[in-house]
Amino acid sequence: MNPDEGDQRIRAALAEAHRSDGARMPSFKQVWTVAKQTGRSRSSARVWLLTSASLTAAIGLAAWLIAQLGPPAAEFPRGTHWTGPTDFLLRTPGLVTLRTVPEFGSASSSPLLHPPVDARRGTP
């Protein structure tokens, strides 16, 4: 069998299978006319009214639900303090210096900028 013969047989079989389709299907003009007629009826005022009423109801329901949520959850009572299991890692020896802003200049009294002089060791 030649590849061209196989193609011709397939084309003939497809043509035979679709031959009866033309008799069963309406013409394009008929389908187009029906589509144009149903398109006009879909854009009626009733559809727009129903759509806008549904959206208005949905927005109103959402606003009502948001209003009904109530106040936020209560805070912990005063005097309670939660300490995490790893908070000890954040307590460093120089924690005091980490909580203040250093002052530079002659008026500074920071112990880091002017360490106390030990008379036994001399000045650094």
Secondary structure, DSSP 8 states (H G I E B T S, - for coil): --HHHHHHHHHHHHHHHHTTHHHHS--HHHHHHHHHHHHHHHT-HHHHHHHHHHHHHHHHHHHHHHHTT-S------TT-----TTGGGG--TTHHHHTS----STT---TTTS----TTT---
